[in-house]
């Protein structure tokens, strides 16, 4: 299996951003914290209105983020992709 870091993907693809959020981070975590939904609006606006969003995680979180993007923010459903793994 080949592993590619999100830093390498961002360098290779300037329009790609990987944002990780931990709701219960370890003390040394330096990334985003809390629930994903609290960060979505700001980061989506930063990416622009035609950005595709790929949401991966537990069904409850995926559904909440998808609903936020599509219903509250009006993002076209063709731009919202998801994968649930529970």
RAPE-V200772 format. One record per residue. RES is the residue in three letters. SS is DSSP state (H for helix, E for strand, L for the rest). Layout:
((RES,SS) (RES,SS))
This chain:
((UNK,L) (UNK,L) (UNK,L) (UNK,L) (UNK,L) (UNK,H) (UNK,H) (UNK,H) (UNK,H) (UNK,H) (UNK,H) (UNK,H) (UNK,L) (UNK,L) (UNK,L) (UNK,L) (UNK,L) (UNK,L) (UNK,L) (UNK,L) (UNK,E) (UNK,E) (UNK,L) (UNK,L) (UNK,L) (UNK,L) (UNK,L) (UNK,L) (UNK,L) (UNK,L) (UNK,L) (UNK,E) (UNK,E) (UNK,L) (UNK,L) (UNK,L) (UNK,H) (UNK,H) (UNK,H) (UNK,H) (UNK,H) (UNK,H) (UNK,H) (UNK,H) (UNK,H) (UNK,H) (UNK,H) (UNK,L) (UNK,L) (UNK,L) (UNK,L) (UNK,L) (UNK,E) (UNK,E) (UNK,E) (UNK,E) (UNK,E) (UNK,L) (UNK,H) (UNK,H) (UNK,H) (UNK,H) (UNK,H) (UNK,H) (UNK,H) (UNK,H) (UNK,H) (UNK,H) (UNK,H) (UNK,H) (UNK,H) (UNK,H) (UNK,L) (UNK,L) (UNK,L) (UNK,L) (UNK,H) (UNK,H) (UNK,H) (UNK,E) (UNK,E) (UNK,E) (UNK,E) (UNK,E) (UNK,L) (UNK,L))
